[in-house]
Amino acid sequence: MRKLQRFVPLYLLFLPVLTYYLIFAYAPMAGVIIAFKNYNFLDGIWGSSWAGLKHFERFWTSGEFWNVLNNTIVLALYRIIFGFPAPIILALLLYELRFTRFTKLIQTISYLPHFISWVVVYALVYNFFASDGLINKLLVELGEASIPFMGDPKYFRTMFTGSAIWKEIGWGAIIYLAALTRVDTDLYEAASIDGANRWHRLWHITLPGIRSIVSIMFVLSLGGILSVSFEQVLVMMNPMVTDVAEVLDYYIYRIGLLDINNQSYATAIGLFRSLLALILVIIANFVAKKIDEDGGIW
């Protein structure tokens, strides 16, 4: 109790945050029981009849299960493979620049898109890549045929990943730039004396210096790997690319809100997705701890 009394002011500062998460994150978890019931609005959550695993079985045996799951995993892998290293690379490039004003200018310009809504981002992408957009007009002027970037399924994943990287690369680099400031500069001087070039210093000093931060961010990113930017999918999807664009989050939205009386089914799919994400986080955290003792989040 004496130890607790010492930090009472800090606990009071933390109280609003705790209250927020209790009300909006933990209390709604009681509604997960809907996934195991035939929910009816008139009977309420507790009065509705039990259904067991019926809704899970319905999803697993539906013809849409594998397509939706495949789209989710593929787009998530695109985001991990191409999107996750992008802020790290940008942070390393900015860290190596010697012109401070130029570095700050690039950093400011790169993280501004983070504050733009996906509706505006899609409008920009559309103006550039639509059939009558800037890129296709240039192609036609050069004597080439126009490319249906926005309506061809084979281009959707590239457009999806590229726009996500452009929007978030600068914002994500802030964390890694902060981590780079913790690297001991004496190590660079010692390496230079020993004849190490920039590549050697980057590989043997810089990257090991931020390894723990990279592993923690990777574990955290895997937690949302199956929540593939619902807002982005919502604005970028059209009937021509539905087969490759519909992911779990959008499927839950379509089934649970646009269709009638499917709340239990949508909740079951959401719970299934959350359990998969939890398993991925546990596995990634275990691997991160094996690679680096400070790499996991617990």
TORKE-557572 format. One line per 5 residues: their letters; for each residue x, y, z of C-alpha. Coordinates in Angstrom, 1 decimal. Layout:
BEGIN
A	X/Y/Z ~ ...
// end
This chain:
BEGIN
MRKLQ	0.0/0.0/0.0 ~ 2.9/2.4/0.7 ~ 4.2/1.8/-2.8 ~ 0.8/2.4/-4.3 ~ 0.4/5.7/-2.4
RFVPL	3.6/7.0/-3.9 ~ 2.2/6.8/-7.4 ~ -1.4/7.9/-6.7 ~ -1.1/11.0/-9.0 ~ 0.1/8.8/-11.8
YLLFL	-2.8/6.3/-11.3 ~ -5.2/9.2/-11.4 ~ -3.8/10.3/-14.7 ~ -4.1/6.7/-16.0 ~ -7.7/6.4/-14.8
PVLTY	-9.4/8.0/-17.8 ~ -7.5/5.7/-20.2 ~ -8.4/2.6/-18.1 ~ -12.0/3.7/-18.0 ~ -12.1/4.2/-21.8
YLIFA	-10.8/0.6/-22.4 ~ -13.1/-0.9/-19.8 ~ -16.2/0.7/-21.4 ~ -15.3/0.4/-25.1 ~ -13.0/-2.6/-25.3
YAPMA	-13.6/-5.0/-22.5 ~ -17.3/-4.6/-21.7 ~ -18.5/-5.2/-25.3 ~ -16.6/-8.5/-25.2 ~ -19.7/-10.0/-23.4
GVIIA	-21.5/-9.7/-26.7 ~ -19.3/-12.4/-28.1 ~ -21.9/-14.9/-26.8 ~ -24.1/-13.9/-29.8 ~ -21.8/-16.1/-31.9
FKNYN	-23.1/-19.1/-30.0 ~ -26.8/-18.1/-30.2 ~ -29.6/-17.6/-32.7 ~ -29.7/-13.9/-31.8 ~ -33.1/-12.2/-32.1
FLDGI	-33.4/-8.5/-31.4 ~ -36.8/-8.9/-29.6 ~ -35.5/-11.6/-27.3 ~ -32.2/-9.9/-26.6 ~ -28.8/-11.4/-26.1
WGSSW	-29.6/-13.5/-23.0 ~ -33.1/-14.5/-24.2 ~ -32.1/-15.8/-27.6 ~ -31.8/-19.6/-28.1 ~ -28.5/-21.4/-28.1
AGLKH	-27.0/-22.5/-31.4 ~ -23.7/-23.9/-30.4 ~ -21.1/-24.0/-33.2 ~ -23.7/-23.9/-35.9 ~ -22.7/-20.4/-37.2
FERFW	-19.0/-21.4/-37.3 ~ -19.8/-24.6/-39.3 ~ -22.0/-22.5/-41.6 ~ -19.0/-20.3/-42.4 ~ -16.5/-23.1/-42.8
TSGEF	-18.8/-25.0/-45.2 ~ -19.9/-22.0/-47.2 ~ -18.6/-21.5/-50.7 ~ -17.2/-18.1/-49.7 ~ -15.0/-19.2/-46.8
WNVLN	-11.8/-20.1/-48.8 ~ -12.1/-17.2/-51.1 ~ -12.5/-14.6/-48.3 ~ -9.8/-16.2/-46.2 ~ -7.4/-16.4/-49.1
NTIVL	-8.0/-12.7/-50.1 ~ -7.4/-11.7/-46.5 ~ -4.2/-13.7/-46.1 ~ -2.8/-12.6/-49.5 ~ -3.4/-8.9/-48.9
ALYRI	-2.1/-9.2/-45.4 ~ 1.1/-10.8/-46.7 ~ 1.4/-8.1/-49.3 ~ 1.2/-5.5/-46.5 ~ 3.8/-7.4/-44.3
IFGFP	6.3/-8.2/-47.1 ~ 6.2/-4.8/-48.8 ~ 4.6/-2.5/-46.3 ~ 6.4/-3.5/-43.1 ~ 10.0/-2.9/-44.3
APIIL	9.1/0.4/-46.1 ~ 9.1/2.6/-42.9 ~ 12.4/1.0/-41.8 ~ 14.1/1.7/-45.1 ~ 12.8/5.3/-45.1
ALLLY	14.0/5.8/-41.5 ~ 17.5/4.4/-42.4 ~ 17.7/6.7/-45.5 ~ 16.7/9.8/-43.5 ~ 19.1/8.8/-40.7
ELRFT	22.0/8.6/-43.2 ~ 21.3/12.1/-44.7 ~ 23.7/14.8/-43.5 ~ 21.5/17.8/-44.4 ~ 19.2/18.3/-41.3
RFTKL	16.8/20.7/-43.0 ~ 16.3/18.5/-46.0 ~ 15.7/15.5/-43.7 ~ 13.0/17.4/-41.7 ~ 11.4/18.5/-45.0
IQTIS	11.2/15.0/-46.4 ~ 10.0/13.6/-43.0 ~ 7.2/16.2/-42.8 ~ 6.1/15.6/-46.4 ~ 6.1/11.8/-46.0
YLPHF	4.0/11.6/-42.8 ~ 1.3/14.2/-43.9 ~ -0.7/11.5/-45.9 ~ -1.3/9.7/-42.7 ~ -3.8/12.4/-41.7
ISWVV	-5.7/12.2/-45.0 ~ -8.8/10.0/-45.1 ~ -9.0/7.0/-47.3 ~ -11.8/8.7/-49.3 ~ -9.4/11.4/-50.3
VYALV	-6.5/9.0/-50.9 ~ -8.8/6.9/-53.2 ~ -9.8/10.1/-55.1 ~ -6.1/10.8/-55.7 ~ -5.4/7.3/-56.8
YNFFA	-8.5/7.3/-59.1 ~ -7.4/10.6/-60.7 ~ -4.0/9.1/-61.5 ~ -4.9/5.5/-62.5 ~ -8.5/5.6/-63.8
SDGLI	-9.1/4.8/-67.5 ~ -9.1/8.5/-68.2 ~ -6.6/9.4/-65.5 ~ -3.2/11.0/-65.8 ~ -1.2/7.8/-66.2
NKLLV	-3.4/6.3/-68.9 ~ -3.4/9.7/-70.8 ~ 0.4/9.7/-70.8 ~ 0.3/6.1/-72.1 ~ -2.0/7.0/-74.9
ELGEA	0.1/10.0/-75.8 ~ 3.1/7.7/-76.0 ~ 1.2/5.4/-78.3 ~ 0.5/2.7/-75.8 ~ -2.9/1.1/-74.9
SIPFM	-4.5/2.3/-71.7 ~ -4.4/-0.1/-68.7 ~ -7.5/-0.7/-66.5 ~ -5.7/-0.3/-63.2 ~ -8.9/0.2/-61.2
GDPKY	-11.0/-2.5/-62.9 ~ -8.7/-5.4/-63.5 ~ -8.4/-7.9/-60.6 ~ -4.7/-8.5/-61.3 ~ -3.8/-4.9/-60.5
FRTMF	-5.9/-4.5/-57.4 ~ -3.5/-6.0/-54.9 ~ -0.6/-3.8/-56.2 ~ -2.8/-0.7/-56.1 ~ -4.0/-1.6/-52.6
TGSAI	-0.6/-2.2/-51.2 ~ 1.0/0.7/-53.0 ~ -1.5/3.3/-51.7 ~ -1.3/1.9/-48.2 ~ 2.5/2.3/-48.2
WKEIG	2.3/5.8/-49.6 ~ -0.2/6.8/-46.9 ~ 1.6/5.3/-43.9 ~ 5.3/5.1/-44.7 ~ 6.2/8.4/-43.1
WGAII	4.1/7.9/-40.0 ~ 5.6/4.5/-39.4 ~ 9.2/5.8/-39.9 ~ 8.8/8.1/-36.9 ~ 9.1/5.2/-34.4
YLAAL	12.3/3.8/-36.1 ~ 13.9/7.3/-36.3 ~ 13.3/7.6/-32.6 ~ 14.9/4.2/-32.1 ~ 17.9/5.2/-34.2
TRVDT	18.7/8.0/-31.9 ~ 19.5/5.5/-29.1 ~ 22.3/3.8/-31.1 ~ 25.6/4.7/-29.6 ~ 27.5/7.0/-32.1
DLYEA	30.8/5.9/-30.6 ~ 30.3/2.6/-32.3 ~ 30.2/4.3/-35.7 ~ 33.5/6.1/-35.0 ~ 35.2/2.9/-33.8
ASIDG	33.9/1.1/-36.9 ~ 35.2/3.9/-39.2 ~ 38.6/3.7/-37.6 ~ 38.6/-0.1/-38.3 ~ 37.8/0.6/-42.0
ANRWH	34.1/-0.2/-42.0 ~ 32.2/1.5/-44.8 ~ 28.6/2.8/-44.6 ~ 27.1/-0.6/-45.6 ~ 29.1/-2.4/-42.9
RLWHI	28.1/0.2/-40.3 ~ 24.5/-0.1/-41.3 ~ 24.5/-3.9/-41.2 ~ 26.5/-4.5/-38.1 ~ 25.6/-1.4/-35.9
TLPGI	22.4/0.3/-37.0 ~ 20.2/-2.7/-37.7 ~ 21.2/-4.6/-34.6 ~ 20.7/-1.4/-32.6 ~ 17.0/-1.2/-33.6
RSIVS	16.4/-5.0/-33.7 ~ 14.3/-5.1/-30.6 ~ 12.0/-2.3/-31.8 ~ 11.6/-3.9/-35.2 ~ 10.6/-7.3/-33.6
IMFVL	8.1/-5.6/-31.3 ~ 6.5/-3.7/-34.2 ~ 6.4/-6.8/-36.2 ~ 4.6/-8.7/-33.5 ~ 2.1/-5.8/-33.1
SLGGI	1.5/-5.6/-36.8 ~ 0.7/-9.4/-36.9 ~ -2.0/-8.7/-34.4 ~ -3.9/-6.8/-37.0 ~ -2.8/-8.8/-40.0
LSVSF	-6.3/-10.2/-40.5 ~ -7.9/-6.8/-40.2 ~ -6.9/-5.7/-43.6 ~ -7.7/-2.0/-43.5 ~ -11.5/-2.2/-43.8
EQVLV	-11.8/1.5/-44.7 ~ -9.4/1.1/-47.6 ~ -11.2/-2.0/-48.9 ~ -14.5/-0.3/-48.6 ~ -13.5/2.7/-50.8
MMNPM	-11.4/0.8/-53.3 ~ -13.6/-2.2/-54.0 ~ -15.9/-2.3/-57.0 ~ -17.9/-5.1/-58.6 ~ -15.1/-5.9/-61.1
VTDVA	-12.5/-6.7/-58.4 ~ -14.8/-8.2/-55.7 ~ -13.3/-11.7/-56.2 ~ -9.9/-10.6/-55.1 ~ -10.9/-7.7/-52.8
EVLDY	-13.4/-9.0/-50.4 ~ -11.7/-9.7/-47.1 ~ -13.0/-10.9/-43.7 ~ -13.7/-7.5/-42.3 ~ -15.7/-6.5/-45.4
YIYRI	-17.5/-9.8/-45.4 ~ -18.5/-9.4/-41.8 ~ -19.8/-5.9/-42.6 ~ -21.7/-7.1/-45.6 ~ -23.2/-10.1/-43.8
GLLDI	-23.8/-8.4/-40.4 ~ -25.1/-5.0/-41.4 ~ -26.2/-5.1/-45.0 ~ -28.1/-8.4/-44.7 ~ -31.0/-8.9/-42.3
NNQSY	-30.8/-11.0/-39.1 ~ -27.3/-12.3/-39.5 ~ -25.7/-10.7/-36.4 ~ -24.9/-14.1/-34.9 ~ -23.2/-15.3/-38.1
ATAIG	-21.2/-12.1/-38.4 ~ -20.1/-12.3/-34.8 ~ -19.0/-15.9/-35.2 ~ -16.8/-14.9/-38.2 ~ -15.4/-12.0/-36.2
LFRSL	-14.5/-14.3/-33.3 ~ -12.9/-16.8/-35.7 ~ -10.8/-14.0/-37.2 ~ -9.7/-12.7/-33.7 ~ -8.7/-16.2/-32.6
LALIL	-6.5/-16.6/-35.7 ~ -4.9/-13.3/-35.0 ~ -4.3/-14.2/-31.4 ~ -2.5/-17.4/-32.5 ~ -0.4/-15.5/-34.9
VIIAN	0.7/-13.0/-32.3 ~ 1.6/-15.8/-29.8 ~ 3.7/-17.6/-32.4 ~ 5.4/-14.3/-33.6 ~ 6.1/-13.3/-30.0
FVAKK	7.7/-16.7/-29.3 ~ 9.9/-16.5/-32.3 ~ 10.9/-12.9/-31.5 ~ 11.9/-13.9/-28.0 ~ 14.1/-16.7/-29.4
IDEDG	15.8/-14.2/-31.8 ~ 16.2/-11.4/-29.2 ~ 15.5/-11.5/-25.5 ~ 14.1/-8.0/-25.6 ~ 12.2/-8.6/-28.8
GIW	8.8/-9.8/-27.5 ~ 6.0/-7.8/-26.1 ~ 5.6/-10.0/-23.0
// end
